[in-house]
C-alpha cells in the first residue's frame, strides 16, 4: 500500500512533517530510568534508545498541510494521533525527523479548557480567556459571542456541575474556538449533538477556515471527520497508512475495522496489526 503526501491546493504550507519519529523507551528498572535521565541531561538519548526496548509512537510520518485546510486524523486507540498533536504543540520533542509549523498554533482540548464545576459557564469563560492574555474589553466582547452561540439562557450563569454533558461540551467548544490562531488542532472535543448543534459547529469551523485558520481534527467519530474535513490522515501503529480525500480514506478505514471485527471482539487489540490483517484478507480493498 502506497503512502501519499499531499500539499493541497494552498500555496503556503502551514504544517510540514518529514519522517517524523517519536520513540519512548521501555524502562523496566530504577537503574534503567536513572541511566535514561543521565543520558537525557547529557543530550545523548539516542545512544540509550539504541540499547533499550522502545515503543514507536510515531514512525517516519511525512505529510504537508496547506493554509486553510481541514484535515482529519483517524486511527485506533494508541495509533499515535494524540502524540502527533503533542509534538505540534511542543508538548514533547521529536526523536527524529523534521516538523515545522508556520504561524501560531493552538491545541483545543476539553482538558485544556479545564472548566471548574463550581463556577458558572460565564465565569469559566472569563477565567479561561484571562489566561490567554486578552484585555478585559476584548474578553467581554468574546463572552457575548459565546453566550449567544451556546444558547443556554439562564444556565450560562449556573454552576457547570449542573450542566448536562452536552451542555458542557457545547460551552467548552464555544469558549475554546474564540481563540484566534493560524492553526487549530482539535482532539476529541466536538462530541455529538442534534443536527442543529452539528450545523452550528460546522458553521463556526467554516468561518474560522474562511478567515485563514488551518484545522487538524483528531476524532474517533468518522461521521465528524466526514462532516468537517476535506482531507484525512489514517495512522496505524505509528505509521501513516493513507493520506487523501476524506471519503476514500474513511471507506478504507471502515473496511479495515470490519475485517478486525471478524478476528476479535476487541477492535483495539494491538496484536492485530494492519500487516497481520492483510496477510489473511486480500489487499484489494485498499487498492
Secondary structure, DSSP 8 states (H G I E B T S, - for coil): --------S-SSEEEEEEEEEEEEE---SHHHHHHHHHHHHTT-HHHHHTTS-EEEEEEEEEEEEETT-EEEEE-STTSSHHHHHHHHTTSS--SEEEEEE-S-EEEE-HHHH---TTSBHHHHHHHHHHHTT--HHHHHHHHHHHHHHH--GGGGGSBGGGS-HHHHHHHHHHHHTTS--SEEEEES-S----HHHHHHHHHHHHHHHHTT-EEEEE-S-HHHHHHH-SEEEEEETTEEEEEEEHHHHHHHHHHHHHHHHHH-S-TT-TTS-HHHHHHHS-GGGG-
